[in-house]
Amino acid sequence: MVNSVKSLLWAARLVGSTPLKITRNNVSISKIGIIYSAIVSMAILFVGVTKIYLVFNHVNRNTLILTILRTIFSFIGIIADVIFTIINYEELRSAIDHIHVYDVAAKFNNKYNNLTLIHCRVVGLIALALWLPVLYVSYKTVDYCPLLEVIAHYLFYSCITTQILLFYGFMMTLYQRFNHLSQLVVKKDWMMEMKIQTLSGTWDGLKLQNVWLMHSNLSTAAEKINNCYSVQLLLWIMIFSLSVLTRLYTIMNYKENLMYVIVKDTICGLGVFLNLVLIIFSCHITSSQANKIVDQVFSPVSAIQRHSNTIQIVSGMTTYLVILSKSS
């Protein structure tokens, strides 16, 4: 399972945005990873403080305040992901274990992992490549220490983007499993059109109890991933909202190098929008696929009576961005 997000994890480790590393069929935290992430975090803090000091006498008061707020929230978002990853490390390991149990029980084909790997690589390359023009334009925008501006943008955006990509990879891995389970048990379109209900106790050799257990494993994995990323998701949304507002204000009020400023802030806005799309899209399709299985298999319409015993399954799916509550 972890091989499907291997590329994203390596990218995150390279820029120091996560202390995680792959070990066999799971992830672990290395001391070297923690030290490296701490060094990168201190570098981000130093660059951010230095940048604020340098722009102090070059911008108006409102722009300075917005720059300070954007820098502070960006730093908090990056360091919070590292800290909460360490704190909730066991939750993430447990989620991956549940996904691995599903892979074994459902005989999940490795070709799906390869598809997820290729998909994550393509999305990751696009998301990271979008920031390359920002580095060049940032160098042209400011007259005071342009190299520091480039370093600041590289550290901030590479770290936060790889953190989001790693979350996106975990969610797409879950989606692949929910989609696989859906293909095993959900009724075909022609059956739904003819209003044919599922009355047998098995689907392609799978018993209802096994289907429930597999769905339970995936739902539990999603819940644990949410426990690991809930604070980061809130911070990411706040950071991106603030970033968009400050970019709009800069475009409307900046006078020098206006063309470069417009280009830079427009690309930054597109990058922020893409990051939000990755979060929302991955959460939405994963939640929808999980609910699809619940509606078709565990709803009262498809309750199954076997051996004179009625199996009643009442399931509720509560969604909070990525909460896919464990069905019971």
DAVENFEN-V148836 format. One record per helix or strand of 3 or more residues. SS is the DSSP state (a for helix, b for strand). FROM is the first residue (numbers start at 1). TO is the last residue. If there is no record, write none. Layout:
ss:SS from:FROM to:TO
ss:SS from:FROM to:TO
//
This chain:
ss:a from:2 to:14
ss:b from:20 to:23
ss:b from:26 to:29
ss:a from:31 to:55
ss:a from:61 to:87
ss:a from:89 to:106
ss:a from:110 to:129
ss:a from:132 to:141
ss:a from:146 to:185
ss:a from:189 to:193
ss:a from:208 to:253
ss:a from:258 to:297
ss:a from:300 to:302
//
